[in-house]
Amino acid sequence: MMLESLHQKEPPSEFVDVAERNRKNQSHGVNRVDRLSVSGKKMRIQEMRSGKTACYKTNHAIQSQDEEFAAAQEEWEAVQCVEPILCSPHKEDFHKSPKKYIDGSSSSPAKSPIKSPQGPPPNVKITPHTDFDEVWDFFTRQDMSHVMGSIKPTLEQRGINGLFRSIFGPKKLKAELIEERDLLFAIAQCQFDNNEPIHFQILQTVYKVLTGTKIDCPRFGSHWDVIGFQGVDPATDLRGVGLLGLVQALYLLTHEPLLPLARDIFRLSHDPHSQFPLMVLSINVTRISLQTLREGYLNKECNSRSNVRHVLNQFFTAVMFHIYWIWKTESKTIKDSGFIIKDAEAYCKRNVKTVLQKLQAQLRKYSHDEAEML
């Protein structure tokens, strides 16, 4: 799949309309005062001030209407001006500077954190974050029989090539791991369902962790291209790998040791020279990972660790790092994307152990660098 360039677009109309309405509401009281007579203005203003003073004395927990409007405006304007950042979903570090996340990997808090609004604006939804383990637990409890009949977890062995492969090819997967492998392929057959809350939760988590936004974004809109989807509906990009394309991106963004790598990849995706649509790349790498598992190249690692899902996720991350490293060190651009992905697929599936070792070496480097900064 040929990646397309990522272009910044106008903020979605839903955000603009709400912010504009809040600004109008905020200024409504002032416009009303302007219509009063000169003699009546002073009296009315004095009454308003006295009323506010009494309100605060009787109940300090109640915000004035002006403050509520200001809080709402602040939240919505923050969404309108989304900047590419990446922070940990497990830490409330939203007071940090977005520039700090993009230009460095420091995780130390700012000295003077900005006080957050006491509550979200009216009609604003804040879906809690999820992670890979929670999503995996969800799928293990679902009846997946409706898609099990359509999965193809292994290559068909036919003719001389099939015989040669069965003798000299990759080892077979242990019997006790087949069910776990098949569930991964079943998830790849599941399409995004707007009526399933956890599907929406996964999508919102990916968006909010990447952008640093705390409140939910609309299900459809041009804002999705900020994180590298190709259109107004992310579900259309998932057709080839189903929900697994979102689930593996979720793993990269919510597994704490991988956050420095995820931050670097996202930063590179927004570089003026090297920019690329991150989620489209991630979905391509999910396809590579599934095909590598299908062809049996991950069986040895799976058998050794007695686990399939973690091996698949680690391999996915290793391929992401492999592509990122080539893209960065060789100053590649979007025009090179097709060749990079094709070469990465051929190399990584034949060198599983090597790419996994390179990933671990990079993660140790991140850990060492962060330790030195403490």
SERO-4910 file (N, C-alpha, C, O; in steps of 0.05 Angstrom, whole numbers):
BEGIN
 pado doro    nc1    nc2    nc3   cac1   cac2   cac3    cc1    cc2    cc3    oc1    oc2    oc3
  Met    A     17    -24      0      0      0      0     18     25      0     36     27     16
  Met    A     11     42    -17     28     66    -20     18     87      0     -6     94     -1
  Leu    A     35     97     18     27    116     37     23    143     24     36    149      4
  Glu    A      5    159     35      0    186     24     10    207     44     13    201     68
  Ser    A     15    231     34     25    252     50      4    261     71    -20    259     65
  Leu    A     14    270     93     -4    278    115     -6    308    114     14    322    117
  His    A    -30    319    110    -34    348    108    -51    357    131    -71    344    137
  Gln    A    -44    380    143    -60    392    163    -85    405    151    -82    418    130
  Lys    A   -108    401    162   -133    412    151   -145    430    172   -136    432    195
  Glu    A   -168    444    164   -182    461    182   -194    444    205   -201    421    200
  Pro    A   -196    455    229   -208    440    251   -236    433    245   -250    448    231
  Pro    A   -246    410    254   -273    401    249   -294    421    258   -290    435    278
  Ser    A   -316    423    242   -336    444    248   -348    440    275   -356    460    287
  Glu    A   -350    415    285   -362    410    311   -347    425    333   -360    437    350
  Phe    A   -321    426    332   -305    439    352   -309    469    349   -313    483    370
  Val    A   -307    480    325   -309    509    320   -336    519    329   -338    540    342
  Asp    A   -358    504    323   -385    514    330   -388    516    360   -400    535    370
  Val    A   -379    496    375   -382    496    404   -366    519    416   -376    534    433
  Ala    A   -341    523    407   -324    544    418   -337    572    412   -337    589    429
  Glu    A   -347    575    388   -359    600    380   -384    606    397   -388    628    405
  Arg    A   -400    585    402   -424    589    418   -416    596    446   -429    613    459
  Asn    A   -395    584    457   -386    591    484   -377    620    486   -383    634    505
  Arg    A   -362    629    465   -353    657    465   -376    676    464   -376    697    478
  Lys    A   -397    669    449   -421    686    447   -435    687    474   -444    709    483
  Asn    A   -438    664    486   -451    663    512   -436    679    533   -447    692    550
  Gln    A   -409    677    532   -392    691    551   -395    721    549   -395    735    570
  Ser    A   -398    731    525   -401    759    521   -429    769    523   -434    793    521
  His    A   -448    751    527   -477    759    527   -483    779    550   -497    798    545
  Gly    A   -471    774    574   -476    791    596   -466    820    591   -479    839    599
  Val    A   -443    821    578   -431    848    572   -449    863    553   -453    887    556
  Asn    A   -459    850    531   -476    863    512   -502    873    525   -512    895    518
  Arg    A   -511    857    544   -536    866    558   -531    891    575   -548    909    575
  Val    A   -507    893    588   -501    917    603   -499    941    586   -507    963    594
  Asp    A   -488    937    561   -485    960    543   -511    973    536   -512    997    529
  Arg    A   -533    958    538   -559    969    530   -572    985    553   -592    999    549
  Leu    A   -561    984    577   -572    999    599   -566   1029    597   -547   1037    583
  Ser    A   -581   1045    610   -576   1074    611   -550   1079    627   -541   1062    641
  Val    A   -539   1103    624   -514   1110    637   -518   1109    667   -501   1099    681
  Ser    A   -541   1120    677   -545   1120    706   -550   1092    716   -543   1085    739
  Gly    A   -564   1075    699   -570   1048    708   -547   1029    708   -547   1009    722
  Lys    A   -526   1035    691   -503   1018    689   -489   1014    715   -483    992    724
  Lys    A   -484   1036    729   -468   1035    753   -483   1019    774   -471   1002    788
  Met    A   -509   1023    776   -525   1009    796   -525    979    790   -522    962    808
  Arg    A   -529    972    764   -531    944    756   -504    930    761   -503    907    770
  Ile    A   -482    944    753   -455    932    757   -450    927    786   -439    906    794
  Gln    A   -458    947    804   -454    944    832   -470    920    843   -460    905    860
  Glu    A   -495    916    833   -511    894    841   -499    867    833   -498    848    849
  Met    A   -489    866    808   -476    842    799   -452    835    816   -448    811    823
  Arg    A   -435    855    823   -412    850    839   -420    840    867   -407    822    878
  Ser    A   -440    852    878   -450    844    905   -460    816    904   -456    800    923
  Gly    A   -475    810    882   -486    783    880   -464    762    878   -466    741    891
  Lys    A   -443    767    862   -421    748    860   -407    744    886   -400    722    894
  Thr    A   -403    767    901   -389    765    927   -405    748    946   -393    731    960
  Ala    A   -431    751    947   -448    735    965   -447    706    957   -447    688    974
  Cys    A   -447    701    931   -447    673    921   -422    659    930   -423    636    939
  Tyr    A   -399    672    927   -374    659    935   -372    655    965   -361    635    974
  Lys    A   -384    673    980   -383    670   1009   -400    647   1018   -393    633   1037
  Thr    A   -423    642   1005   -441    621   1014   -432    594   1004   -436    574   1017
  Asn    A   -420    593    981   -413    567    970   -389    570    951   -392    578    928
  His    A   -365    564    962   -340    568    946   -337    547    925   -321    550    906
  Ala    A   -352    525    926   -350    503    906   -364    509    880   -360    495    860
  Ile    A   -382    530    880   -398    535    856   -383    556    839   -375    577    848
  Gln    A   -379    549    813   -365    567    795   -385    587    784   -409    581    780
  Ser    A   -377    612    779   -394    631    765   -398    623    736   -382    607    725
  Gln    A   -418    634    724   -424    627    696   -401    636    678   -395    622    659
  Asp    A   -389    659    684   -367    668    667   -344    648    668   -331    643    648
  Glu    A   -339    637    692   -317    618    695   -322    592    680   -304    580    668
  Glu    A   -348    584    680   -355    559    666   -351    563    636   -341    546    622
  Phe    A   -360    587    626   -356    592    598   -326    593    591   -318    582    570
  Ala    A   -310    605    609   -281    607    604   -269    579    604   -251    573    587
  Ala    A   -278    561    622   -267    534    623   -274    519    598   -258    504    586
  Ala    A   -299    522    589   -308    508    565   -293    518    540   -284    502    524
  Gln    A   -289    544    539   -274    556    516   -246    545    516   -235    539    495
  Glu    A   -233    544    540   -206    535    542   -203    506    532   -184    499    517
  Glu    A   -222    488    540   -221    461    532   -224    457    501   -208    443    489
  Trp    A   -244    471    490   -249    467    462   -228    480    444   -221    469    424
  Glu    A   -217    503    453   -196    515    438   -171    498    438   -155    498    419
  Ala    A   -167    483    460   -144    465    461   -147    443    440   -127    434    429
  Val    A   -171    434    435   -175    414    414   -172    425    387   -161    413    369
  Gln    A   -182    450    383   -179    462    357   -149    465    349   -142    462    325
  Cys    A   -132    471    368   -104    476    363    -87    451    370    -66    454    383
  Val    A    -97    428    362    -83    403    369    -54    404    357    -50    409    334
  Glu    A    -35    398    374     -7    396    366      2    367    369     -7    354    389
  Pro    A     19    357    351     28    329    354     46    326    379     68    335    379
  Ile    A     35    312    399     51    306    423     46    277    430     29    264    418
  Leu    A     60    267    450     55    240    459     63    239    488     86    244    495
  Cys    A     43    231    505     49    229    533     38    203    543     21    190    530
  Ser    A     46    195    567     38    169    578      9    170    586      1    189    599
  Pro    A     -7    149    579    -35    149    588    -37    142    617    -59    144    628
  His    A    -15    134    630    -16    125    658     -9    148    677     -9    144    701
  Lys    A     -1    171    666      7    193    683     -8    218    675    -12    223    651
  Glu    A    -15    234    695    -29    259    689     -8    281    685     -3    298    702
  Asp    A      4    281    662     26    300    655     17    320    635     33    330    619
  Phe    A     -9    327    634    -19    343    612    -12    372    615    -17    388    597
  His    A      0    380    638      8    408    641     35    413    628     43    436    626
  Lys    A     48    392    618     74    396    606     71    410    579     50    409    566
  Ser    A     93    422    570     93    436    545     93    416    522    109    397    522
  Pro    A     75    419    501     76    401    478    103    401    464    112    381    454
  Lys    A    116    424    464    143    426    452    162    408    465    181    397    453
  Lys    A    159    404    491    177    387    507    175    358    498    195    344    497
  Tyr    A    150    349    492    146    322    484    158    316    456    169    295    451
  Ile    A    155    336    439    165    332    411    195    334    410    208    318    396
  Asp    A    207    353    424    236    358    421    253    343    441    278    344    439
  Gly    A    242    329    459    258    314    478    242    292    491    218    290    488
  Ser    A    257    275    505    244    252    517    242    254    547    236    235    561
  Ser    A    247    278    558    246    282    586    219    278    597    199    286    585
  Ser    A    217    265    620    191    260    632    188    274    659    169    268    674
  Ser    A    207    292    665    205    307    690    184    328    689    181    341    668
  Pro    A    168    332    710    146    351    709    155    380    708    178    386    716
  Ala    A    138    397    698    144    426    697    145    437    726    132    425    743
  Lys    A    159    458    730    162    469    757    136    482    766    129    481    790
  Ser    A    122    495    748     97    509    755     74    499    738     68    511    718
  Pro    A     62    477    746     40    466    730     16    484    728      9    498    748
  Ile    A      4    485    705    -19    502    701    -43    488    713    -47    464    710
  Lys    A    -59    503    728    -82    492    741   -103    485    721   -112    502    705
  Ser    A   -112    460    721   -132    451    702   -160    460    711   -164    465    734
  Pro    A   -179    462    692   -206    468    699   -217    447    718   -209    424    717
  Gln    A   -235    456    736   -246    438    756   -263    416    744   -266    395    757
  Gly    A   -274    420    721   -290    399    709   -292    404    679   -286    426    670
  Pro    A   -301    383    664   -303    386    635   -327    404    628   -346    407    644
  Pro    A   -326    417    605   -348    433    596   -374    416    593   -372    392    591
  Pro    A   -397    429    592   -422    414    588   -422    398    562   -411    408    542
  Asn    A   -434    375    563   -437    358    539   -411    348    528   -410    339    505
  Val    A   -390    348    543   -364    338    534   -360    310    545   -363    306    569
  Lys    A   -352    291    528   -348    264    537   -318    258    541   -301    267    525
  Ile    A   -312    244    561   -284    236    567   -284    206    571   -289    196    593
  Thr    A   -278    191    550   -276    162    552   -250    154    565   -229    164    557
  Pro    A   -251    137    585   -226    129    598   -208    113    579   -218    100    560
  His    A   -182    115    583   -163    100    567   -166     70    572   -175     61    593
  Thr    A   -158     54    552   -157     25    554   -128     17    547   -112     34    539
  Asp    A   -122     -8    549    -96    -18    541    -99    -46    528   -121    -57    527
  Phe    A    -77    -57    519    -78    -82    505    -89   -105    522   -105   -121    513
  Asp    A    -80   -107    547    -89   -129    564   -119   -128    569   -132   -149    569
  Glu    A   -130   -104    572   -159   -102    576   -174   -110    551   -194   -124    552
  Val    A   -164   -102    528   -177   -109    502   -174   -139    497   -193   -151    488
  Trp    A   -151   -150    503   -147   -179    499   -167   -195    517   -179   -214    508
  Asp    A   -170   -186    541   -189   -200    559   -217   -198    548   -233   -217    551
  Phe    A   -224   -175    536   -251   -172    524   -255   -193    502   -276   -206    501
  Phe    A   -235   -196    484   -239   -214    462   -239   -243    471   -252   -260    458
  Thr    A   -224   -250    492   -224   -278    501   -252   -286    512   -258   -310    514
  Arg    A   -268   -266    520   -294   -272    530   -316   -270    509   -340   -275    515
  Gln    A   -309   -264    484   -329   -261    463   -332   -287    447   -313   -303    446
  Asp    A   -355   -291    436   -360   -313    418   -350   -305    390   -363   -288    377
  Met    A   -328   -317    382   -316   -309    356   -322   -329    334   -309   -329    313
  Ser    A   -342   -346    338   -347   -368    319   -356   -356    292   -353   -370    271
  His    A   -367   -332    292   -377   -321    267   -354   -313    248   -359   -309    224
  Val    A   -330   -311    258   -307   -304    240   -286   -327    239   -269   -326    221
  Met    A   -288   -346    257   -268   -367    257   -267   -383    231   -246   -393    223
  Gly    A   -290   -385    218   -291   -400    193   -277   -387    170   -271   -400    150
  Ser    A   -271   -361    173   -259   -346    150   -229   -340    155   -217   -328    137
  Ile    A   -218   -349    177   -190   -342    182   -171   -362    167   -179   -385    162
  Lys    A   -147   -352    161   -127   -369    148   -101   -366    164    -83   -351    156
  Pro    A    -99   -381    186    -76   -378    204    -50   -391    194    -28   -385    205
  Thr    A    -51   -408    174    -27   -421    163    -28   -422    133    -49   -418    121
  Leu    A     -5   -426    121     -3   -429     92    -11   -458     84     -5   -477     98
  Glu    A    -25   -460     62    -33   -486     53     -8   -500     41      6   -489     25
  Gln    A     -5   -525     49     18   -541     39     10   -558     15     -6   -577     18
  Arg    A     19   -550     -9     12   -565    -33     36   -571    -50     55   -555    -51
  Gly    A     35   -593    -64     55   -601    -83     83   -604    -71     86   -607    -47
  Ile    A    103   -602    -89    130   -605    -81    139   -583    -62    154   -588    -43
  Asn    A    131   -558    -68    138   -536    -51    127   -539    -23    141   -533     -3
  Gly    A    103   -550    -21     91   -555      5    106   -576     20    110   -574     44
  Leu    A    114   -597      6    129   -619     18    156   -609     28    165   -615     50
  Phe    A    170   -593     11    196   -582     18    194   -564     43    211   -565     61
  Arg    A    172   -548     43    169   -530     66    163   -545     91    173   -538    113
  Ser    A    147   -566     90    141   -582    114    165   -596    125    166   -601    149
  Ile    A    185   -601    108    209   -615    118    230   -595    127    242   -598    149
  Phe    A    235   -575    111    257   -556    116    248   -528    126    264   -511    133
  Gly    A    221   -524    126    211   -498    133    210   -493    163    221   -509    179
  Pro    A    196   -472    172    195   -465    200    182   -487    217    166   -503    206
  Lys    A    188   -488    242    176   -507    260    147   -502    263    137   -480    260
  Lys    A    132   -524    270    103   -521    275     99   -509    303    115   -511    321
  Leu    A     76   -495    305     69   -483    330     59   -505    349     45   -523    341
  Lys    A     66   -502    374     56   -521    394     26   -522    395     12   -501    391
  Ala    A     15   -545    400    -14   -549    399    -29   -530    419    -50   -520    413
  Glu    A    -17   -527    442    -30   -510    463    -30   -481    456    -44   -465    470
  Leu    A    -16   -472    435    -16   -444    428    -33   -438    404    -36   -415    396
  Ile    A    -45   -458    392    -61   -455    367    -85   -438    373    -93   -421    356
  Glu    A    -98   -442    395   -123   -426    401   -116   -397    404   -132   -380    394
  Glu    A    -94   -390    416    -86   -362    419    -80   -350    392    -87   -327    386
  Arg    A    -65   -365    376    -59   -355    349    -84   -350    333    -86   -329    320
  Asp    A   -103   -369    334   -127   -366    318   -144   -342    327   -157   -329    311
  Leu    A   -143   -336    353   -158   -313    363   -147   -287    351   -162   -268    345
  Leu    A   -121   -285    348   -108   -262    336   -118   -258    307   -124   -236    299
  Phe    A   -119   -280    293   -129   -278    265   -159   -271    264   -168   -258    246
  Ala    A   -174   -281    285   -202   -274    286   -206   -244    292   -224   -232    280
  Ile    A   -190   -233    309   -191   -204    314   -186   -188    289   -198   -167    284
  Ala    A   -168   -198    272   -162   -185    247   -185   -187    227   -186   -172    207
  Gln    A   -204   -205    232   -227   -208    215   -250   -190    225   -270   -186    210
  Cys    A   -248   -180    249   -270   -163    261   -267   -135    251   -246   -123    252
  Gln    A   -289   -124    241   -289    -97    231   -299    -78    253   -312    -86    272
  Phe    A   -292    -53    251   -299    -33    271   -330    -31    273   -343    -28    253
  Asp    A   -340    -32    297   -369    -31    302   -375     -7    319   -366     -5    342
  Asn    A   -390     12    308   -397     37    323   -414     31    348   -415     48    366
  Asn    A   -427      8    348   -445      1    370   -430    -14    393   -442    -20    413
  Glu    A   -404    -19    389   -389    -33    409   -371    -13    424   -352     -3    413
  Pro    A   -378     -7    449   -363     14    464   -333     10    465   -318     30    463
  Ile    A   -323    -14    468   -294    -18    470   -280    -12    444   -256     -4    445
  His    A   -293    -15    421   -281     -8    396   -276     22    395   -254     31    388
  Phe    A   -296     37    404   -293     66    405   -272     74    425   -258     94    421
  Gln    A   -271     60    447   -252     66    469   -223     62    459   -206     78    465
  Ile    A   -218     41    443   -192     36    431   -184     60    413   -162     71    415
  Leu    A   -202     67    396   -197     89    377   -192    115    391   -173    129    384
  Gln    A   -208    121    411   -204    146    426   -177    146    442   -164    166    443
  Thr    A   -170    123    453   -145    121    467   -121    127    449   -103    142    456
  Val    A   -121    115    425    -99    119    406    -97    149    399    -75    160    399
  Tyr    A   -120    161    394   -120    190    386   -110    207    409    -94    225    405
  Lys    A   -121    202    433   -115    220    456    -87    217    466    -74    236    475
  Val    A    -76    192    466    -49    189    475    -29    202    455    -10    214    464
  Leu    A    -35    201    429    -17    213    410    -19    244    411      2    257    409
  Thr    A    -43    255    414    -46    284    412    -45    298    439    -41    322    440
  Gly    A    -48    282    461    -48    294    487    -74    306    495    -77    319    516
  Thr    A    -95    303    478   -122    314    484   -135    297    505   -133    272    504
  Lys    A   -149    309    524   -162    295    545   -191    288    538   -202    268    548
  Ile    A   -204    304    522   -233    299    516   -236    284    490   -219    285    472
  Asp    A   -258    270    487   -263    254    463   -266    272    438   -276    294    440
  Cys    A   -257    262    416   -260    276    391   -284    263    376   -291    240    382
  Pro    A   -295    276    356   -317    265    341   -309    239    326   -286    236    319
  Arg    A   -328    222    323   -323    196    309   -314    200    280   -298    185    270
  Phe    A   -324    221    267   -317    227    239   -306    255    238   -315    273    252
  Gly    A   -287    259    220   -277    286    216   -248    287    206   -234    267    206
  Ser    A   -240    310    197   -213    313    185   -191    313    206   -168    311    199
  His    A   -199    314    232   -179    313    253   -163    287    254   -141    286    265
  Trp    A   -174    265    242   -160    239    243   -134    239    227   -117    223    232
  Asp    A   -131    258    208   -106    258    193    -82    268    210    -59    265    202
  Val    A    -88    280    234    -66    288    251    -50    264    260    -25    266    264
  Ile    A    -63    241    264    -48    217    273    -43    198    250    -33    176    254
  Gly    A    -50    206    226    -41    191    203    -62    172    190    -54    154    176
  Phe    A    -88    177    195   -108    163    179   -112    178    153   -105    202    151
  Gln    A   -124    165    133   -125    177    107   -151    192    101   -152    208     82
  Gly    A   -171    188    117   -196    202    112   -211    209    138   -199    209    159
  Val    A   -236    216    135   -252    225    158   -262    202    175   -272    206    197
  Asp    A   -260    177    164   -269    154    179   -246    134    182   -239    121    162
  Pro    A   -234    131    205   -211    112    208   -218     83    201   -200     68    194
  Ala    A   -243     76    204   -251     48    199   -246     39    171   -241     16    165
  Thr    A   -246     58    152   -241     51    124   -212     42    120   -207     27    101
  Asp    A   -193     51    136   -165     43    134   -160     16    146   -139      4    141
  Leu    A   -179      6    162   -175    -19    177   -185    -44    163   -183    -66    173
  Arg    A   -196    -41    139   -209    -63    125   -190    -87    121   -199   -110    121
  Gly    A   -165    -82    116   -146   -103    110   -138   -120    134   -134   -144    131
  Val    A   -136   -107    157   -127   -121    182   -147   -120    204   -141   -129    226
  Gly    A   -170   -108    199   -191   -107    220   -182    -92    245   -165    -75    244
  Leu    A   -195   -100    267   -189    -87    292   -160    -91    302   -150    -76    318
  Leu    A   -147   -112    292   -120   -117    301   -102    -94    294    -82    -89    307
  Gly    A   -108    -79    272    -93    -56    265    -94    -34    286    -74    -20    290
  Leu    A   -116    -31    300   -119    -12    322   -107    -24    348    -94     -9    363
  Val    A   -111    -50    352   -102    -62    377    -71    -62    379    -60    -57    400
  Gln    A    -58    -66    357    -28    -66    358    -18    -38    361      3    -34    374
  Ala    A    -31    -18    349    -23     10    354    -27     17    383    -11     31    395
  Leu    A    -49      7    395    -54     11    423    -32     -1    440    -24     12    460
  Tyr    A    -22    -24    433      0    -36    448     25    -18    447     37    -14    468
  Leu    A     31     -8    424     55      9    422     52     34    439     72     44    450
  Leu    A     28     45    441     24     70    455     18     68    485     21     88    499
  Thr    A     11     45    494      4     42    523     22     23    538     19     20    562
  His    A     41     11    524     61     -6    538     84     13    546     99     22    529
  Glu    A     87     18    572    105     39    581    133     38    570    143     60    562
  Pro    A    147     16    568    174     16    558    177     25    529    198     33    520
  Leu    A    154     24    514    155     31    486    149     61    481    151     70    458
  Leu    A    141     76    501    133    103    497    155    121    484    149    137    467
  Pro    A    180    118    493    201    135    480    203    129    450    207    148    434
  Leu    A    201    104    442    202     97    414    177    108    399    179    119    377
  Ala    A    154    104    412    129    115    399    131    145    396    122    155    375
  Arg    A    142    158    415    146    187    413    164    195    390    158    214    375
  Asp    A    186    180    387    204    186    365    192    181    337    195    197    319
  Ile    A    177    160    335    164    153    310    143    175    303    141    184    280
  Phe    A    127    183    323    107    203    318    119    230    310    109    244    293
  Arg    A    141    236    324    155    261    317    165    261    289    162    281    274
  Leu    A    177    239    280    187    236    253    164    238    233    168    249    211
  Ser    A    141    228    240    118    228    221    109    257    216     95    261    195
  His    A    115    275    233    108    303    229    131    321    221    129    345    219
  Asp    A    154    309    216    177    324    206    172    335    178    162    320    161
  Pro    A    178    360    173    171    372    147    183    357    123    171    355    102
  His    A    207    345    127    220    330    105    211    301    104    205    290     82
  Ser    A    209    288    127    204    259    128    175    251    132    169    227    134
  Gln    A    157    270    135    130    265    144    116    242    129    120    238    105
  Phe    A    101    226    145     86    204    133     61    199    151     62    207    175
  Pro    A     40    187    141     16    181    157     22    158    176     23    135    167
  Leu    A     24    163    201     33    143    221     14    119    222     23     96    221
  Met    A    -12    124    224    -31    101    227    -32     84    202    -36     60    204
  Val    A    -28     96    179    -27     80    154     -2     62    155     -4     38    147
  Leu    A     20     72    164     44     56    166     40     34    187     47     11    181
  Ser    A     28     40    210     23     21    230      6     -2    220     11    -26    226
  Ile    A    -15      4    205    -33    -16    194    -18    -34    174    -22    -58    174
  Asn    A      0    -22    158     17    -38    140     35    -58    156     39    -80    147
  Val    A     45    -48    178     63    -65    194     47    -88    208     57   -110    211
  Thr    A     22    -82    215      5   -104    225      1   -125    204      1   -149    210
  Arg    A     -3   -117    180     -6   -136    158     19   -153    155     17   -178    152
  Ile    A     43   -141    156     68   -155    155     70   -175    178     79   -198    174
  Ser    A     63   -167    202     64   -184    225     46   -208    222     54   -231    229
  Leu    A     22   -204    213      3   -226    210     13   -246    189     12   -270    193
  Gln    A     24   -236    167     34   -253    146     58   -269    156     62   -292    149
  Thr    A     75   -257    172     99   -270    183     90   -293    202    102   -314    202
  Leu    A     69   -287    218     58   -308    235     45   -331    219     48   -354    225
  Arg    A     31   -323    198     18   -343    181     38   -362    167     33   -385    165
  Glu    A     61   -351    159     81   -367    146     98   -383    165    116   -398    156
  Gly    A     94   -379    191    108   -396    211    134   -385    221    148   -399    236
  Tyr    A    142   -361    212    168   -351    219    169   -342    249    191   -337    260
  Leu    A    147   -339    262    146   -331    290    142   -356    308    142   -353    333
  Asn    A    139   -379    297    133   -403    312    154   -410    333    149   -417    355
  Lys    A    179   -407    325    201   -414    343    201   -396    367    204   -406    390
  Glu    A    197   -370    363    196   -352    386    171   -357    403    173   -356    428
  Cys    A    149   -362    390    124   -368    405    127   -393    422    119   -393    445
  Asn    A    139   -414    410    143   -439    425    162   -435    449    158   -446    471
  Ser    A    182   -419    444    202   -414    465    190   -398    489    197   -404    512
  Arg    A    172   -379    483    161   -363    504    133   -373    513    121   -362    532
  Ser    A    123   -394    500     97   -405    506     75   -383    504     57   -382    521
  Asn    A     78   -366    484     59   -344    481     60   -335    452     81   -335    439
  Val    A     37   -327    442     35   -317    414     30   -287    413     44   -274    398
  Arg    A     12   -277    429      4   -249    426     27   -230    433     31   -210    419
  His    A     42   -236    453     65   -219    460     87   -220    440    100   -200    434
  Val    A     92   -243    429    112   -246    408    103   -230    383    119   -216    371
  Leu    A     78   -232    376     68   -217    353     70   -187    357     78   -173    339
  Asn    A     63   -178    381     65   -149    387     94   -140    387    100   -118    378
  Gln    A    112   -156    398    140   -148    399    151   -148    370    167   -130    363
  Phe    A    143   -167    354    152   -166    326    141   -142    311    156   -129    296
  Phe    A    116   -136    316    104   -112    304    120    -87    311    126    -70    294
  Thr    A    127    -84    337    143    -62    346    171    -62    334    181    -40    327
  Ala    A    182    -85    331    209    -88    320    209    -79    290    228    -65    281
  Val    A    188    -86    275    186    -77    247    182    -47    246    193    -34    228
  Met    A    166    -36    264    162     -7    265    189      7    270    195     27    257
  Phe    A    204     -4    288    230      8    294    249      6    270    264     24    263
  His    A    249    -18    257    266    -22    233    260     -2    212    278     10    200
  Ile    A    234      3    206    226     22    185    233     50    194    244     66    179
  Tyr    A    227     56    220    234     83    230    263     89    228    271    111    219
  Trp    A    280     70    235    309     74    234    319     79    206    336     97    202
  Ile    A    310     64    187    318     68    159    308     95    149    322    111    136
  Trp    A    282    101    156    270    127    147    286    150    158    291    170    144
  Lys    A    294    148    183    308    171    196    337    173    187    346    195    179
  Thr    A    352    151    188    381    152    183    387    157    153    408    167    147
  Glu    A    369    148    136    374    151    107    358    174     95    356    177     70
  Ser    A    345    190    112    330    214    103    309    207     82    308    221     61
  Lys    A    294    187     87    274    178     67    250    197     68    245    212     88
  Thr    A    234    197     47    209    213     45    187    194     37    190    170     34
  Ile    A    163    206     35    139    191     29    142    177      2    129    156     -3
  Lys    A    157    188    -16    161    175    -42    176    149    -41    174    132    -59
  Asp    A    190    144    -19    205    120    -16    190     98     -1    199     76      3
  Ser    A    166    105      8    152     88     27    146     60     17    149     40     31
  Gly    A    138     58     -8    131     32    -20    155     13    -19    152    -10    -12
  Phe    A    178     23    -27    202      6    -27    211     -1      1    219    -24      6
  Ile    A    209     18     20    217     13     47    200     -9     60    211    -28     72
  Ile    A    174     -8     56    156    -28     68    161    -56     56    161    -76     70
  Lys    A    165    -56     29    170    -82     16    196    -94     25    197   -118     31
  Asp    A    217    -79     27    242    -89     36    242    -97     65    254   -117     73
  Ala    A    227    -82     81    225    -88    110    210   -114    114    218   -130    131
  Glu    A    190   -119     99    175   -145    101    193   -168     95    194   -188    109
  Ala    A    208   -166     73    226   -188     65    248   -193     85    254   -216     92
  Tyr    A    260   -172     95    282   -175    114    273   -185    141    284   -203    153
  Cys    A    252   -172    152    244   -178    180    233   -206    183    238   -219    203
  Lys    A    218   -216    164    207   -243    167    228   -265    165    225   -287    175
  Arg    A    250   -258    152    273   -277    150    293   -274    172    311   -290    176
  Asn    A    290   -252    187    310   -246    209    295   -238    234    301   -217    246
  Val    A    277   -255    243    260   -249    266    277   -244    291    273   -224    304
  Lys    A    295   -262    297    311   -259    321    328   -234    320    331   -221    341
  Thr    A    339   -227    297    356   -204    295    341   -178    300    350   -161    315
  Val    A    317   -175    288    302   -150    291    291   -148    320    289   -126    330
  Leu    A    285   -170    332    276   -169    360    299   -161    379    295   -146    398
  Gln    A    323   -170    372    347   -163    388    353   -133    385    361   -119    404
  Lys    A    351   -123    360    356    -95    355    336    -77    370    343    -56    380
  Leu    A    311    -86    371    290    -71    386    298    -70    416    297    -49    428
  Gln    A    305    -93    427    312    -93    456    337    -76    462    338    -62    482
  Ala    A    356    -75    443    379    -58    447    371    -29    447    381    -13    463
  Gln    A    352    -21    430    343      6    429    328     14    454    330     36    465
  Leu    A    311     -5    464    296      0    488    315      4    512    310     20    530
  Arg    A    336    -12    513    356     -9    535    369     18    533    375     31    553
  Lys    A    374     27    509    386     54    505    368     76    515    376     94    529
  Tyr    A    342     73    509    322     93    519    322     93    550    322    114    562
  Ser    A    322     69    561    322     66    590    346     79    603    345     92    624
  His    A    369     74    591    395     85    601    395    116    599    403    129    617
  Asp    A    385    126    576    384    155    572    366    169    593    372    190    604
  Glu    A    343    156    598    324    167    617    336    166    645    332    185    661
  Ala    A    350    145    652    362    142    678    383    164    683    386    175    705
  Glu    A    398    171    662    418    192    664    406    219    668    419    237    679
  Met    A    382    223    658    369    249    660    356    253    688    349    276    694
  Leu    A    354    233    703    341    235    730    360    248    750    353    252    773
***
